[in-house]
């Protein structure tokens, strides 16, 4: 397989960027288990960052079970699969999305992307290197869990956001994800977003609880426990279900909802971390 790119995407070799090229801040958004709202957070966070004046691309790295297109009500004729196989140019696969950001959508039900083959590894790396000079922020919406495809996608990011909910199974799987990322990728700092909280302050309390467990049982190769940075929580809100059912961005359908305010807070804290 070969990535087919337009000449404009190849003007500056990815391994030798010019001194004036500013590469995108790359953030992987992942979770220990499915069903915690990871893709919902990715899409609405992209919209919130776009409202801050940033040029944002969301890359759907859940290569075999993609659903970003469903969340955004998009019906792509060209996906990453077409770029991977040389049937389309990379430029053709970058699509405008509601909210003003751009997306690179993956196909769904493609068994060949369930394993991290050398071809998949090279394709994903080359595509990310090609798009980074064109955007301010690149959000990588990974699959759930700790498969080799997910871990490789996360390894390509500067920063990681782990999305979890207050449910015990989600917290257990979030801990497992943090442990693997610390040991295998030497991550000494990870961001946490807690979705579907029922009370104000629950998210920070959960982050503190997770940090205590991490401090006790997790050490990176450097011998230090990774620090969890609390980016915010998103309240359990009926408007979220409505937005998902209507396949619309929450920030556009109900911009004043408590869940929208939570997403905006996450975006603000993420940007503040960059400025710090």
N, C-alpha and C positions, 0 to 999 in steps of 0.2 A: 504493500500500500504506500501511497505517496501523497503528501499534503500538497495541494495545488494552490499557489498563492499568486496574487496579482503582482505586477512589477513594483507598484507603489509600496507594497508590504515588504519588499525585499531590498529597498534602497539602502538600508543600513543593516549590515549583518548582525544577527542577534548576539553573537559572541564578542563583537567589537563595536559597541554603541559609541556614537560620537560624543564628545565632551559636552555638547549642548542638549543632548537627548535626555528628557526626563521620563523615566519609566514609571508605569502605574504602581501605586501602592496596592499590593496583592494580598487579599484577605480570603482565606478559606473558611467557609461556613459549613460545619459538620455536626454530627450528633451520634450518640452511641446507639440509638434505636430509631426506627421509623415512627411516623405519626406524632412527632413532637412539634411540627410546624416549621421545620427548617427551611423549606422552600418558600413558605409564606413570609418568613422573616427575611430571607434573601431578597425577594422581589420588592417588599415594602421598604426595606433598608436602602435598596438601590434608588427607589423613588425619593426617599428622604435625603439622601446624599446629593441627588440631582438637584433638589430644591436649594441646596447650599451652593449651587453654582459649579458643581463638579461634573466632569464627563465620565460616566460610569458604564462599564460593561459587565453583565452577568454571564458567566460561562457555566452551562449546565454540564457538570462533570459526572453526573449520575448516568453514565454512558449507556447502560442497558435498560434502566428503569426510569427514564426521564419523565418528569411531569411539570417542569417549569412552563411549558407551552400551555398546559391545562390551566394553571393558576392565572396566566396572563391572557387566556382566551385567544391564543395565536394558533394558526394553522400553517406551519412552515412547509414550503415546497422543497426547501434545501436545508439540510441539517449537517452537523459535524460528520456524520457518516458519509455524506456525499463528498465532503472535503477530504476526509481520510482516504477515500477510494479514488480520488482524482477526478470525480465526476463534476465537481464544481470548484470555483475559485473561493478562497477564504472570504473575499469581499462580498460575495453573493450570499454567504451564510450569516453575515452580521446584520441583524434585523432591528428596526426600531420597535420599541415596546411602549405600552402605556406608561405614563409617568416620566417620559422623556429620556430614558436611558436606552442602552442597546443590549441585545442578547445574542448569544451563540447557543443554539438549541441542539440537544442530542436526540437521537432516535430512541424509540422504546421497543422492548422486546427483542433486542439484538444480542443473541447469546455470545457472539464473538467478542463482545466487550465486557463479559463477566470476569475475564481473567486478564492479568497484566502481562501481555505478551511484549516482546521487544518492540514490535510494530506500534502497539497502542502507546507504549511509553514514549517512543520517539515522536509520534504524531501529536500527542498532548503537549509535550514540551515545546515542539516547534511552533505550534499554534499560539501558545501563550507568549512565547518570545516575540512572535510577529505582531501581536496586538498590544503588548504593553507600552510601546512608545506612543500609542494613539489615544490613551485614556489616562485620566487622573486616578481612577480606582478600578481595579479588576476584582470582582467578587466571584469566587469559585463555589458554586453550589454543589457540594459533593453528595455521594450516596451516604446512606446511614451505615454504621458499623465500622469494623476495622479490617475490611478486605484489603487485599494488596492494591486494588485499583483506587480505593478510597485513600489509603495511606500515601500512595504516590501522588495523587492530586493534592493532598494537604501539604506534602513535602515541597511542592513548587511555590507555596505561598510564604510571604514574609510574616504574616500574622494568622492566627487561628481564632475563630469564634465557635465555641461549643454551645449548641442550643439544647436545653433540657427543660423538662417540666417538673413540678413537685412530686410526681408519682414515684414511688420507691424503685420501680423497674427502670425508669428513666435515669434516676440519680445513680443507680448501680452501674448502668451502661455508660453514663457520662464519666464516672470515675474510671472505668476500664479504658475508655478512650483517652483520657488524660494520662493514665499510666503508660499506655502504649506510645503515645506521642512523645512523652518525656523520655522514655527509655530508648526508643528507636530513632527519634529525630532530635534528641537533646534540646527539646523545647523547655526553656526556663521560665516562660511566661505565656499564659493562654487567657483568652477572654471568655467570659461566660454571660450568656443571656438566658434568663429563666422565663419561659413562656407559660401562659395560662395560670397565672397566680390568682388566688382568690382574695388575698388581703394585701394591703400596702405594706411593704417591708419584708414580705415573704421571700422575695428574690435574693435580697442581700443576706438574709438569715441562712438561706440554703447555700449560698456561695461560701459563707463562713463555715458552715458545717462540712462542706466538701473540702475546703482548705485544711481543716483540722485532720481529716482522714488522709488527704494527700501528704501533709507534713509528716504524718506518722508512718505511712507505708510506701511512699513513692520517692525515689531519688533518680535524678538524671545521671548520665555518665560523669558529670562534673561533681557528683556527690551532694548536690543541692536539690531540694524539693521545688517543683515549679510553682510560680506565683499565679493565682487566679485573679484576674482583674474583672470586677463586676461592672458590666456595661449597662445593666438595667434589666427590668422585668416588664413583661407585657401582660396586662390583666386579662383574665378570662372575661370575654366580652361577646355578647350575642351578635354584635355587628361583624365580628370576624367570620362567624358561620355564614352570615348573609353574603359577605364579600366573596367567600370561597365558593358558595353555591352559584353566585352570579358571575364568577370568574372575573372579578374586578379587583383592582388594588384597593385595599382598605383605606389608604391615604387619599384616594380619590373619591371613593363612595361615601366614607364617613370620616372626613379629616379631623373632626372635633371629638371623636370617640376616645375613650380612655386607652384603648389598645393602640390607636394611632399616636397618641401622645407618648406612649411607652416606646414605640418604634423611633419616634423623633428624638427621644432622650438617648436611645442607644446610638443613633447616628451622631448626636452632639458629643457624647462621651468618646466615641471612636475617633472623631476628629480632634478632640482635645488631647487624646493620647499621642497623636501624631505631632501635635504642636508642642507637647511637653518636652 
